[in-house]
Amino acid sequence: MGILGDSLDKAAANTATRPIPKSAGAQMRFLVKREKGSTKVVAQRLGISQRTVERYLKDQIKRPRPELAARLVAEVTKDWQPRVRDRAKKQAASTGGIVIETRARFGFTAAPGTTDDGRIRLITQHLPPAYAARLFDAQAAGASEQQLQNIAAEGLQEIYFKDRGRRADGLQVEFTDIDYVEMDF
């Protein structure tokens, strides 16, 4: 996925109320339980053999290689506390909204006589629930990174640059050259 999709996933992971299991064996058991007991599916998700998964389940192997440990933590984090994530997303989409912090190049298409040269800006802005809902729906529908960028750009354009329609009528914002994006809800 892209930078905005990853940021949405990271924000959802930050809503967890309990930490993920610490040991590799406990993490492996969690994944096998989530996959309804299929060690083969877990092995495919992690890029290891089915027998290796079985060894972790029996605690015959206790310390994974660093790259496997990172993949294991990433996979457990994806599946950890799905109801808590869904509740947090639902609240953000209905009442709370989403906070976006980004450093990116913003260019403008505006009235003649104004500067439209893009420049790097650091923006931290709360977007209303409608934009959060659109971002979540687009991500769930498998939207491309560009589509997520367009939704975020539209939200920043309306809330930050146009101040909810109180100024800069007709301004169109281009959201490019993203250095980083962090979201929270």
N, C-alpha and C positions, 0 to 999 in steps of 0.2 A: 504494500500500500504506500501511499505518499505521505508527505509531511503533515497535512491536515488530518488525514485518516488516522495516522499514528498518534497524533496529538489527542484526538477524540478518544482513542482506545486507552491512552495513558490517563486521561482525565477520568474515564470510567473506572479504571483500575485503582485510582486513588480514592475511590469512594468506599473501598473495602473496610469492614469494621474489625476484621481479624487478620493477622499476618498469615501468609501462606506457610505450609509445612516446611520445617527447616531441613530435615535430612533427605537425602536422595531417595531412600527407600519409601519414606512417607509420601514424598512427591509422586513417586512412581505408582504407589498404591492409589493415590487420589486420581491420577490419570486413568488407571485401569478401571477404577470404579465408575468414573465419568463415561468411559467407553463401554460400559455394560460388561466388563470382564474380558474384553478382547485385548490380549497382549499384542496381537498382530497389528491392530490399528494404532496402538500406542507406539510400537516399534516404527511403523511407517511415519507417524507424526514427528518422531525424534530422529529418524534417519539411522537407526541402529537395528541390530538383529532381534528377533523375537526372544531368542535364548538369553540375550543380555537383559532384556526387560524382566524375564523370569528370575534371573540371578539377583537383580535389585529387589524384587519382591520378597525373595527369601533371605535378604540381607547377606548374600554371599559376596556381593560387591557393595562397598559402602561409600567410596569416594569416586565420583565421575571425573573424567578429564574436564579441563576448564571449558572447552567449547560445548561439550555435552551438558555440563552443569548450567551454562547460560541458556541453552535451548530448553532444558528441563524447566528452569524457572520461568522462562517466557511462556511455555505451553501451559504451565500450572496457572500463571497469572491470567491468561486468556479465559480460563474456565472458572476461576475462583469467584465464589459468591455471585452467581448470575442474578439472583432475585434482588440483591442489594443494588447491583448496577442498574437493573431495570427500573427499580423504584427511584433511584437518583436521576436517571434519564427522564422518567415520566414527570418528576417534580420540576426538573429544569425546563422541560418542554411545555409545562402548563403554568407554572407560577414563578420559578426562580430565574430562568434565563441562563446565560453562559457568559463567562468572562474570557475574553481573548486577549492575549498579549503577543505582539508580533513585532519583528523588525523586518521591514520589507521596503521595496521601492513602490511608491505610490505616484502614479502619473494621472493627469486629468485631461478631460475634454470639457472645455467650458466656453464661456462667451468670448468673443474676439477682444483682444487687448489684455487678456490675462495670461499669466505664465502657465504653460501646461507641461513644463519639463518635470520629469519624474525625479524624485529624490528619496533617499532612505529616511524613513521615519520609524521611531519607536512608539508604538501605540498600545496602551492598555485600555480596553473598553468593555463595558458590560453590554451585551446584546440581549434584547428582550426575548421572552419565551418563543415567540413565533419563529425567530431565526434559529434558535436551538432545535426546535421541532423539525424545521426544514433540513438542518444539518444531519440530525439523527435519522430521519426518514430517507434522505439521500444515501447515507452510508449503509443503511440496512438494505436498500434497493441495489447496492453494488455500484454506486455512482463513481465516476472517474475522479481523479484528483483535481482536474480542471473544473469539474462541476462543483465540487466542494469549495474550491477557491472562489468561484463565481458567487456562491451563496454568502460566503464570508465577506467578500468584497462589497456585495450589495448591502449587507448589514452594516459594515463600517461606513459605507458611503452615506446611508440614511441616518445613522445615529451619530457618528463622529463628525463627518464633514458637512452634512446638511443640517445637523442639529434637529432631526425629526421634521424637516421641511421648513424650518424657520429662517434658513439662509441658503445661499448658493444654489438657487433654483436652476435646474438644467445641468448641474455638474454630474459628470460621469467619471468614476474612479477606476483606474486600472491597478490591480494588485499583482505585482510581479517580483521577481528576484527575491524570494522569501529567504531570509537568513535563518529565522526560527519562528515557530509558533507554539505557544503553550495555551492550553485551555483548561478551564476549571468550572465546575458547576456544583 
